[in-house]
Amino acid sequence: MLNHVPIIGLIFATLLLVYSLARKSTEVARASFILYVLVALATVIVYFSGHGARAIVVNLPEISKPMIELHEDGALVSLTAILIVGIAALAGFIFVRSKPVSRKLAVLVLVLSILASLSVGYTGSLGGKIHHPELRPGFVAPPEHIEHPQSQHPSGPRVHDAGE
């Protein structure tokens, strides 16, 4: 579940920052900056846990090794993007401790966050395709063979009367 923190954390921090801009609230902007820093720190942990996860799943059936490699590449880009957001938010938090948050700074962090969110979302979708072949391009579902429970009853289809 920790692997979802970058996605969910960025979304939440971004919504908080948007709210702070709409309300012109320095306190809420500072809270969003702290959340961005926490998300960046959690993302470092998530990134490095990926190497252990790869070792566990790489030889399981239905696992796509090319998808693992694409996901790893995307994870590095996403990590970099989130760290940039985290550093910008930390700098903003430190430099405006006793002053109102600059709207330009908040918008800069917001834009960086949106770009990082796009990267993280794409990386997350690649991660989902590692173990879910139905999400991969070109997937064809196997033909379905459905037996109806009524046809398996030894006395034939069962008829329910209103009294049951």
C-alpha positions as CSV (number, residue, x, y, z in Angstrom):
1,M,0.0,0.0,0.0
2,L,2.9,2.4,0.6
3,N,3.4,2.4,-3.2
4,H,0.2,4.5,-3.5
5,V,1.4,7.3,-1.2
6,P,3.1,9.3,-4.1
7,I,-0.1,9.3,-6.1
8,I,-2.6,9.9,-3.3
9,G,-0.3,12.3,-1.4
10,L,0.3,14.5,-4.4
11,I,-3.4,14.7,-5.2
12,F,-4.2,15.6,-1.6
13,A,-1.3,18.1,-1.3
14,T,-2.3,19.7,-4.6
15,L,-6.0,20.0,-3.6
16,L,-4.9,21.6,-0.4
17,L,-2.6,24.1,-2.2
18,V,-5.5,24.9,-4.7
19,Y,-7.7,25.5,-1.7
20,S,-5.1,27.8,-0.1
21,L,-4.9,29.8,-3.3
22,A,-8.7,30.1,-3.5
23,R,-9.0,31.1,0.2
24,K,-5.7,33.2,0.2
25,S,-4.7,31.2,3.3
26,T,-1.0,31.3,4.2
27,E,-1.6,28.7,6.9
28,V,-3.2,26.2,4.5
29,A,-0.4,26.9,1.9
30,R,2.2,26.1,4.5
31,A,0.4,22.9,5.4
32,S,0.4,21.9,1.8
33,F,4.1,22.6,1.6
34,I,4.8,20.4,4.6
35,L,2.6,17.7,3.0
36,Y,4.6,17.9,-0.3
37,V,7.8,17.4,1.7
38,L,6.4,14.4,3.5
39,V,5.2,12.9,0.2
40,A,8.7,13.5,-1.3
41,L,10.3,11.6,1.7
42,A,7.8,8.8,1.4
43,T,8.4,8.6,-2.3
44,V,12.1,7.9,-1.7
45,I,11.2,5.0,0.5
46,V,8.7,3.7,-2.1
47,Y,11.3,4.0,-4.9
48,F,13.9,2.0,-3.0
49,S,11.3,-0.6,-1.9
50,G,10.7,-1.3,-5.6
51,H,14.0,-3.1,-6.0
52,G,13.0,-5.7,-3.4
53,A,9.5,-6.0,-4.9
54,R,11.1,-6.7,-8.3
55,A,13.2,-9.5,-6.9
56,I,10.1,-11.1,-5.4
57,V,7.8,-10.9,-8.5
58,V,10.1,-11.1,-11.5
59,N,9.8,-14.9,-11.9
60,L,6.1,-15.3,-11.1
61,P,3.8,-16.4,-13.9
62,E,2.0,-13.6,-15.8
63,I,4.6,-11.0,-14.8
64,S,5.8,-8.8,-17.6
65,K,9.5,-8.2,-17.4
66,P,9.4,-5.4,-20.0
67,M,6.7,-3.7,-18.0
68,I,8.9,-3.9,-14.9
69,E,11.6,-2.2,-16.8
70,L,9.3,0.5,-18.1
71,H,7.9,1.0,-14.6
72,E,11.4,1.3,-13.2
73,D,12.3,4.0,-15.7
74,G,9.1,5.9,-15.0
75,A,9.7,5.5,-11.2
76,L,13.0,7.3,-11.5
77,V,11.5,10.2,-13.5
78,S,8.6,10.4,-11.0
79,L,11.0,10.3,-8.0
80,T,13.0,13.2,-9.5
81,A,9.8,15.2,-10.2
82,I,8.5,14.7,-6.7
83,L,11.8,15.6,-5.2
84,I,11.8,18.8,-7.2
85,V,8.3,19.6,-5.9
86,G,9.4,18.7,-2.3
87,I,12.5,20.9,-2.5
88,A,10.5,23.8,-3.9
89,A,7.9,23.4,-1.1
90,L,10.5,23.1,1.6
91,A,12.2,26.2,0.3
92,G,8.9,28.0,0.2
93,F,8.1,26.9,3.7
94,I,11.5,28.0,5.1
95,F,11.7,31.3,3.3
96,V,8.1,32.4,4.1
97,R,7.9,31.3,7.7
98,S,6.8,34.6,9.1
99,K,5.4,36.2,6.0
100,P,2.5,35.5,3.7
101,V,3.1,32.9,1.1
102,S,3.9,34.5,-2.3
103,R,1.2,33.7,-4.9
104,K,3.9,33.2,-7.5
105,L,5.7,30.7,-5.3
106,A,2.4,28.8,-4.6
107,V,1.6,28.8,-8.3
108,L,5.1,27.5,-9.1
109,V,4.8,24.7,-6.7
110,L,1.3,24.0,-8.1
111,V,2.6,23.7,-11.6
112,L,5.5,21.5,-10.6
113,S,3.1,19.3,-8.6
114,I,0.7,18.9,-11.6
115,L,3.6,17.9,-13.8
116,A,4.8,15.5,-11.1
117,S,1.3,14.1,-10.8
118,L,1.2,13.3,-14.5
119,S,4.5,11.4,-14.2
120,V,3.4,9.6,-11.1
121,G,0.0,8.7,-12.6
122,Y,1.7,7.2,-15.7
123,T,4.2,5.3,-13.6
124,G,1.4,3.9,-11.5
125,S,-0.5,2.8,-14.6
126,L,2.7,1.0,-15.8
127,G,3.0,-0.6,-12.4
128,G,-0.5,-1.9,-12.6
129,K,0.3,-3.5,-16.0
130,I,3.1,-5.6,-14.5
131,H,0.7,-8.0,-12.8
132,H,-2.5,-7.3,-14.6
133,P,-2.3,-8.5,-18.2
134,E,-5.9,-7.3,-18.9
135,L,-4.5,-3.7,-18.7
136,R,-1.8,-4.3,-21.3
137,P,-2.3,-3.2,-24.9
138,G,-3.4,-6.0,-27.2
139,F,-4.9,-8.2,-24.3
140,V,-7.5,-10.6,-25.6
141,A,-9.8,-12.1,-23.0
142,P,-10.1,-15.9,-23.1
143,P,-13.5,-17.2,-24.3
144,E,-15.9,-17.6,-21.4
145,H,-17.5,-20.9,-20.6
146,I,-20.3,-20.2,-18.2
147,E,-22.4,-23.0,-16.7
148,H,-25.6,-21.9,-15.2
149,P,-26.3,-23.3,-11.7
150,Q,-29.8,-24.4,-12.8
151,S,-28.4,-26.7,-15.5
152,Q,-26.2,-28.5,-12.9
153,H,-29.1,-29.5,-10.7
154,P,-29.7,-33.3,-11.0
155,S,-33.5,-32.9,-11.4
156,G,-33.2,-30.2,-14.0
157,P,-33.9,-26.5,-13.7
158,R,-35.3,-25.5,-10.3
159,V,-38.5,-23.6,-10.2
160,H,-39.1,-21.3,-7.3
161,D,-42.6,-20.9,-6.0
162,A,-43.8,-17.9,-4.2
163,G,-43.9,-19.7,-0.9
164,E,-40.1,-20.2,-0.7
